């Protein structure tokens, strides 16, 4: 059985979930202009450094550059991102983790949008930033993680 082209119907969702439960991982594709793909690849290196890359590959098939609003496209198992969303590779990596978390919940049949679900996906994003801060040897990356963690903390008060 191959992964469904889209994940929209109950049958497609059931097939996708069965494959993921068996350990299926997507070959992550990045589509966009060269500057976009370069920034995404930098972000993906942060995911690899923190062991979150497998998590992303489990729930996301591709990251596509668009001119509009950055969003998770559940039925396409994709993240649509604009160039501004990937400008900061540390923040972009945390965004990808957040979107993968939402896709995970979609695959589980949970409510993956709205206030409570948004809090859970943001918590996963913050968890990633903390892991990157803890594992990174690079002072600039650590400082950027601290800055972003502070922003998330301040926005939740």
C-alpha positions, 0 to 999 in steps of 0.5 A: 500500500502506498501513501494516499495522494491526498488525505481527505476522505475517511478511507484515505485518512485510515490508509495514511494512519495505518502506514504511519503507525507502521513507521512510514516516513515521507521523502520530504520535498521542498518546492520554491525559488532557490533562496526559499529552498536554501532557508528551508534546508537551513531550518531542516538542519536544526530539526536534524540536530534535535531529532525532530526531523523524523517527526516532520517526515512522518507528518509532512510530505512537502514544504511549498513556497507560496505568495499567500499566507503560511498554512498547513494543507492537511489534505495535501500533507504539506506546509505552504509557506511564504518567504517571510516564514522561512527568513529566520531558519530557527523560527522556521524550524519551530514553525514546521514542528508546530505544523507537523504537530497539527498534522499529527492530530489531524491524522489521529482524528483529533480537533487540530485547530482552534484555541486548545489545539493551537495551545498544544501545537505551540507547546510542541513548538516551544518544546522544540526551541528548548531542545535546540537551545539545549543541544546547539553548540552555536552561541547565535542559535542558542541566543535566538532560541532564548529570544523566541522562547521569551517571545512565546512566554510573554505572548502567553501571559 
